């Protein structure tokens, strides 16, 4: 299998929040790299084109967009 990621990903298991349009949705961050992350959601959610991912315990906030989706897991790309 050919690796297409520009940056190496690191496995994590952290609670996060996706925010958009004044609302927040809890998620679990499963892996991260400098360019993006993979998150798990509890159920199906329709996301806007861009939104914010926050991990409070790490004081981490990034604007991002979804680049792939598989069942309850979503791959995110961080916007510059």
Secondary structure, DSSP 8 states (H G I E B T S, - for coil): -----SS--EEEEEEEEEEETTEEEEEEEEEE-SSEEEEE-SS-----SSEEEEEGGGTEEEEEEEEEEETTEEEEEE--
